[in-house]
């Protein structure tokens, strides 16, 4: 072999050694990176689990509070419904209390008015009769027969 061939062979061997060293360094860097990613995942898992537990407890408390609020709203609606019914009944009783005697009073007043009109009618009819009698008597006295 010639000197140039040995030189090229040495260069090739050196390049293979450099490539092997780079590959070993890349493998160590990959392993180191994998270890760090695993540590990061473990740390995130440890920090997020309590957060998820707190969020879960918070959401269950919010659901319970919403259920209680809905129940209270139903109770309030029922109470107001009963109150409206009672107010309606009370107003109806009060109206009947006021309008019943008023109707009776109006009926009594109508009866008194009819009675007064009746007496007036009798008085006027007796006046008419009295006014018409003298004319009849005058006619009878003029009648010869």
C-alpha positions, 0 to 999 in steps of 0.5 A: 500500500502506498502512502496516500492509501494509508493516509486516506485509510487513516482519514477514513478511520478517524472519520469513523471514530469521530462519527462513533463518538458523535453517535455515542454523545447523541445517545447520552444526550437522548438518554439525558433528555428522556430522563429530564422529560420523565422528571418533568412529567412526574413533577407535572403529574404531582402538581396537577393531581391536587389541582384536578382534585381541587377542581373536582371538589370545586365543581361538585360544590358548585353543583351542590350549590346550584341544586340548593339554589334551584330548590330554594327558588322552587320554595320561593316560587311556591311561597309566592304562589300561595301568597298570591292565592291568599291575597286573591282570596282576601281581596275577594272576601273584602270585595264581597264584604264591601259590595254585598252591603252596598248591593243591599243598600242599593236595593233598599234605596231602590225600594224606598225610591219606588215607594216614594214614587208610588206615593207621588203617583197616588197623590198626583192621581188623586189631584187629577181626580179631584180636578176632574170632578168639578167639571163633571159636576158642572156638566151634570148640573147643566144636563136637563133630564 
